[in-house]
Structure formats: structure tokens, C-alpha cells
Amino acid sequence: MPIVFNKRDPIYVQVIQDFKEKIAAGVLQPGQQVPSRRELASQYKINPNTVQRAYKEMEAEKLIFTDGNSPSRITEDQSILKAVRREWIDQAVTDFVESIRPIDIPLEEVMGMIQEKMTHSENQPLKEEHHD
């Protein structure tokens, strides 16, 4: 599903953010092949040079890797994958906190509401995360 680009951030940055969100959400799996630069440009209806820049940045961040002439793939490095997930969650929490700060609501009430929403969202219980 193509992303809707905003006008304030460079498109290549938004492409990277889209990849990070999909990695964090598990939509893009470790080692999964990503579309070619031309393919993604066509899907997103953007310039192939923009996709090239996004891919170059993601390779520098080690989010994706390319071996020789093989297609690019999502990293399999668990520390990078965990960092992407953590970054995504941290940004979502920061945005949420900043949006409700003016309301002056007790933390316990907020935490209760979050737990309720997460437990009952889409009638699916929140998955427990197991730490090794």
C-alpha cells in the first residue's frame, strides 16, 4: 500500500520512515527481499533517484543490505531490528505524551486507558513480549 507523503519532510526520509515502521511492525521480515529501486519508485509514484537515496541511507544505517548483484534485503541483525522497533515505539509515545500534556490527566488514569485500549483494540489481546 503506497504511503501518503507530507509536504514538510523530504520524500526519501519518508520512505525510510515507512520501511522502519514496517520493520518494527513485522510487516518486513529479517532477510526479506525488498523491491528494486525502480519497482519501489513505480509503486510509490516517485523518482527512482529518490528511492536510490533512501536505499543508500538505509544501507548506511544497516537497515538493508545488498550482496553483489543480488536484490537488497532487510537486515537480519537483531540489535538493529530491536533498535528500529524501540525508535518507532519511542516516537509514538513521545507524540502521544506531547499531545495529552495540556490536559493535565493523572498518570494512573492514562496508563489505565492505554491498557484498556491495547487490550480491547480490534478485540485482540495485547501480545505478551517475552524477554530472554
Buried (B, 14 or more C-beta within 10 A) or exposed (E): EEBEBEEEEEBBEBBBBBBBBBBBEEEBEBEBEBBBBEEBBEEBEBEBEBBBBBBEBBBEBEBBBEEEEEEBBBBEEEEBBEBBBEEBEEBEEEEEEEEEEEEEEEEEEBEEEEEEEEEEEEEEEEEEEEEE
